[in-house]
Amino acid sequence: AVVSTQSTGIDNKRAANISGVVAAFNTIMAAQRGEVPCKVTSARPLSEDHLEALREALGKFLKENEKLLLETATDEALIGGMVVEVGDKRVDMSTATKIRKLKAALAMPL
């Protein structure tokens, strides 16, 4: 069935959609296993102590049968702080965003 589905997709010039289908399948399977993907982006690499504290803090939001899958990335454009993404939730605690919001507030007339 999988081969015929792939063949049909390719025959109908939908090969570009295969990566989306695979990603959706992986997301469903991770949910079945109780895995909760989380991406944390910081301006600089996090130390092991910071990572452990982060895992502990994020773990408090998980159900008993869930497992945190933590992925980290760096982006110097954040200046400081971090952006945490869990599922469809995103919390931006970066310095760059705080500066942008402050500039926007100062630009508004009184």
C-alpha atoms as an extended CHARMM CRD file, in Angstrom:
* protein
*
       110  EXT
         1         1  ALA       CA              0.0000000000        0.0000000000        0.0000000000  PROA      1               0.0000000000
         2         2  VAL       CA              2.8560000000        2.3920000000        0.8200000000  PROA      2               0.0000000000
         3         3  VAL       CA              4.6210000000        1.7330000000       -2.4860000000  PROA      3               0.0000000000
         4         4  SER       CA              1.4370000000        2.2580000000       -4.4750000000  PROA      4               0.0000000000
         5         5  THR       CA              0.7020000000        5.4820000000       -2.5690000000  PROA      5               0.0000000000
         6         6  GLN       CA              4.1910000000        6.7630000000       -3.3270000000  PROA      6               0.0000000000
         7         7  SER       CA              3.9470000000        5.7070000000       -6.9540000000  PROA      7               0.0000000000
         8         8  THR       CA              0.5790000000        7.3990000000       -7.3130000000  PROA      8               0.0000000000
         9         9  GLY       CA              1.9680000000       10.5840000000       -5.7700000000  PROA      9               0.0000000000
        10        10  ILE       CA              4.9510000000       10.5750000000       -8.1090000000  PROA      10              0.0000000000
        11        11  ASP       CA              2.8030000000        9.6930000000      -11.1270000000  PROA      11              0.0000000000
        12        12  ASN       CA              0.5280000000       12.6450000000      -10.3200000000  PROA      12              0.0000000000
        13        13  LYS       CA              3.5430000000       14.9830000000      -10.0530000000  PROA      13              0.0000000000
        14        14  ARG       CA              3.1150000000       15.3460000000       -6.3110000000  PROA      14              0.0000000000
        15        15  ALA       CA              6.6030000000       14.2000000000       -5.3510000000  PROA      15              0.0000000000
        16        16  ALA       CA              7.2280000000       17.5950000000       -3.7430000000  PROA      16              0.0000000000
        17        17  ASN       CA              4.5280000000       16.7780000000       -1.1660000000  PROA      17              0.0000000000
        18        18  ILE       CA              6.2510000000       13.6020000000        0.0190000000  PROA      18              0.0000000000
        19        19  SER       CA              8.4560000000       15.4060000000        2.5450000000  PROA      19              0.0000000000
        20        20  GLY       CA              5.3560000000       17.0200000000        4.0780000000  PROA      20              0.0000000000
        21        21  VAL       CA              3.6150000000       13.6620000000        4.3340000000  PROA      21              0.0000000000
        22        22  VAL       CA              6.6890000000       12.0940000000        5.9500000000  PROA      22              0.0000000000
        23        23  ALA       CA              6.9710000000       15.0100000000        8.4250000000  PROA      23              0.0000000000
        24        24  ALA       CA              3.2840000000       14.6680000000        9.3510000000  PROA      24              0.0000000000
        25        25  PHE       CA              3.6900000000       10.9180000000        9.8280000000  PROA      25              0.0000000000
        26        26  ASN       CA              6.7430000000       11.4690000000       12.0570000000  PROA      26              0.0000000000
        27        27  THR       CA              4.7940000000       13.9980000000       14.1360000000  PROA      27              0.0000000000
        28        28  ILE       CA              1.9150000000       11.5540000000       14.5940000000  PROA      28              0.0000000000
        29        29  MET       CA              4.2600000000        8.7240000000       15.5640000000  PROA      29              0.0000000000
        30        30  ALA       CA              6.1360000000       10.9380000000       18.0490000000  PROA      30              0.0000000000
        31        31  ALA       CA              2.8090000000       11.8710000000       19.6530000000  PROA      31              0.0000000000
        32        32  GLN       CA              1.8940000000        8.1760000000       19.8850000000  PROA      32              0.0000000000
        33        33  ARG       CA              5.1820000000        7.5500000000       21.7360000000  PROA      33              0.0000000000
        34        34  GLY       CA              4.4940000000       10.4520000000       24.1140000000  PROA      34              0.0000000000
        35        35  GLU       CA              7.3830000000       12.4960000000       22.7300000000  PROA      35              0.0000000000
        36        36  VAL       CA              7.0600000000       16.2650000000       23.0060000000  PROA      36              0.0000000000
        37        37  PRO       CA              9.4210000000       18.1210000000       20.6670000000  PROA      37              0.0000000000
        38        38  CYS       CA             10.7880000000       21.3930000000       21.9890000000  PROA      38              0.0000000000
        39        39  LYS       CA             13.1560000000       23.7870000000       20.2450000000  PROA      39              0.0000000000
        40        40  VAL       CA             15.0720000000       26.3870000000       22.2180000000  PROA      40              0.0000000000
        41        41  THR       CA             16.9650000000       29.0680000000       20.3300000000  PROA      41              0.0000000000
        42        42  SER       CA             19.3940000000       31.2770000000       22.2490000000  PROA      42              0.0000000000
        43        43  ALA       CA             21.8810000000       33.9760000000       21.2850000000  PROA      43              0.0000000000
        44        44  ARG       CA             24.7770000000       31.8410000000       22.5110000000  PROA      44              0.0000000000
        45        45  PRO       CA             25.1220000000       28.1060000000       23.1940000000  PROA      45              0.0000000000
        46        46  LEU       CA             23.6280000000       27.1050000000       26.5490000000  PROA      46              0.0000000000
        47        47  SER       CA             25.8470000000       25.6040000000       29.2310000000  PROA      47              0.0000000000
        48        48  GLU       CA             25.1080000000       22.1300000000       30.5970000000  PROA      48              0.0000000000
        49        49  ASP       CA             23.8140000000       23.7410000000       33.8170000000  PROA      49              0.0000000000
        50        50  HSD       CA             21.4210000000       25.9530000000       31.8390000000  PROA      50              0.0000000000
        51        51  LEU       CA             20.2780000000       23.0000000000       29.7350000000  PROA      51              0.0000000000
        52        52  GLU       CA             19.5800000000       20.9240000000       32.8340000000  PROA      52              0.0000000000
        53        53  ALA       CA             17.6090000000       23.7760000000       34.4330000000  PROA      53              0.0000000000
        54        54  LEU       CA             15.6820000000       24.2220000000       31.1940000000  PROA      54              0.0000000000
        55        55  ARG       CA             14.8630000000       20.4960000000       30.9570000000  PROA      55              0.0000000000
        56        56  GLU       CA             13.6690000000       20.5450000000       34.5660000000  PROA      56              0.0000000000
        57        57  ALA       CA             11.4920000000       23.6290000000       34.0490000000  PROA      57              0.0000000000
        58        58  LEU       CA              9.9700000000       22.3550000000       30.8060000000  PROA      58              0.0000000000
        59        59  GLY       CA              9.4750000000       18.8960000000       32.2970000000  PROA      59              0.0000000000
        60        60  LYS       CA              7.0250000000       20.3740000000       34.8060000000  PROA      60              0.0000000000
        61        61  PHE       CA              4.6170000000       21.0550000000       31.9280000000  PROA      61              0.0000000000
        62        62  LEU       CA              4.6490000000       17.4590000000       30.6960000000  PROA      62              0.0000000000
        63        63  LYS       CA              2.2430000000       14.7030000000       31.6080000000  PROA      63              0.0000000000
        64        64  GLU       CA              3.6470000000       11.6880000000       33.4440000000  PROA      64              0.0000000000
        65        65  ASN       CA              3.8650000000        9.5430000000       30.2930000000  PROA      65              0.0000000000
        66        66  GLU       CA              5.4350000000       12.2510000000       28.0890000000  PROA      66              0.0000000000
        67        67  LYS       CA              9.1020000000       12.6340000000       27.1870000000  PROA      67              0.0000000000
        68        68  LEU       CA             10.7590000000       15.9310000000       26.2740000000  PROA      68              0.0000000000
        69        69  LEU       CA             12.7850000000       15.9540000000       23.0410000000  PROA      69              0.0000000000
        70        70  LEU       CA             14.9050000000       19.0770000000       23.4190000000  PROA      70              0.0000000000
        71        71  GLU       CA             16.5670000000       20.6000000000       20.3550000000  PROA      71              0.0000000000
        72        72  THR       CA             18.7950000000       23.6390000000       20.7500000000  PROA      72              0.0000000000
        73        73  ALA       CA             19.9450000000       26.2230000000       18.2440000000  PROA      73              0.0000000000
        74        74  THR       CA             21.7790000000       29.5310000000       18.3510000000  PROA      74              0.0000000000
        75        75  ASP       CA             20.9570000000       32.8010000000       16.6260000000  PROA      75              0.0000000000
        76        76  GLU       CA             23.1360000000       35.8000000000       17.4630000000  PROA      76              0.0000000000
        77        77  ALA       CA             20.3990000000       38.1030000000       16.1440000000  PROA      77              0.0000000000
        78        78  LEU       CA             18.4590000000       37.4130000000       19.3620000000  PROA      78              0.0000000000
        79        79  ILE       CA             21.1270000000       39.4650000000       21.2330000000  PROA      79              0.0000000000
        80        80  GLY       CA             20.2000000000       37.7050000000       24.4920000000  PROA      80              0.0000000000
        81        81  GLY       CA             17.4450000000       35.6230000000       26.0530000000  PROA      81              0.0000000000
        82        82  MET       CA             15.7900000000       32.7630000000       24.2100000000  PROA      82              0.0000000000
        83        83  VAL       CA             12.8640000000       31.6110000000       22.1250000000  PROA      83              0.0000000000
        84        84  VAL       CA             11.1050000000       28.4190000000       23.2410000000  PROA      84              0.0000000000
        85        85  GLU       CA              8.8560000000       26.4960000000       20.8410000000  PROA      85              0.0000000000
        86        86  VAL       CA              6.7860000000       23.5410000000       22.0490000000  PROA      86              0.0000000000
        87        87  GLY       CA              4.3270000000       22.1920000000       19.5230000000  PROA      87              0.0000000000
        88        88  ASP       CA              2.3610000000       25.1390000000       18.1750000000  PROA      88              0.0000000000
        89        89  LYS       CA              3.2400000000       27.3230000000       21.1790000000  PROA      89              0.0000000000
        90        90  ARG       CA              6.0370000000       29.9020000000       20.9650000000  PROA      90              0.0000000000
        91        91  VAL       CA              7.4120000000       32.0410000000       23.7890000000  PROA      91              0.0000000000
        92        92  ASP       CA              9.8250000000       34.7600000000       22.6770000000  PROA      92              0.0000000000
        93        93  MET       CA             11.9110000000       36.0410000000       25.5780000000  PROA      93              0.0000000000
        94        94  SER       CA             14.6940000000       37.4100000000       23.3880000000  PROA      94              0.0000000000
        95        95  THR       CA             16.3350000000       40.7640000000       23.9240000000  PROA      95              0.0000000000
        96        96  ALA       CA             15.8460000000       41.6070000000       20.2370000000  PROA      96              0.0000000000
        97        97  THR       CA             12.0580000000       41.2590000000       20.5670000000  PROA      97              0.0000000000
        98        98  LYS       CA             12.0000000000       43.3120000000       23.7670000000  PROA      98              0.0000000000
        99        99  ILE       CA             13.9520000000       46.0840000000       22.0010000000  PROA      99              0.0000000000
       100       100  ARG       CA             11.6330000000       45.9540000000       18.9800000000  PROA      100             0.0000000000
       101       101  LYS       CA              8.5320000000       46.2340000000       21.2120000000  PROA      101             0.0000000000
       102       102  LEU       CA             10.0560000000       49.0790000000       23.1860000000  PROA      102             0.0000000000
       103       103  LYS       CA             10.9200000000       50.9750000000       19.9680000000  PROA      103             0.0000000000
       104       104  ALA       CA              7.3660000000       50.4980000000       18.7100000000  PROA      104             0.0000000000
       105       105  ALA       CA              5.9170000000       51.7580000000       22.0090000000  PROA      105             0.0000000000
       106       106  LEU       CA              8.1990000000       54.8210000000       21.9960000000  PROA      106             0.0000000000
       107       107  ALA       CA              7.2230000000       55.6140000000       18.4030000000  PROA      107             0.0000000000
       108       108  MET       CA              3.5160000000       55.8280000000       19.3010000000  PROA      108             0.0000000000
       109       109  PRO       CA              2.1160000000       59.3120000000       19.9760000000  PROA      109             0.0000000000
       110       110  LEU       CA              1.1730000000       60.1250000000       23.5530000000  PROA      110             0.0000000000
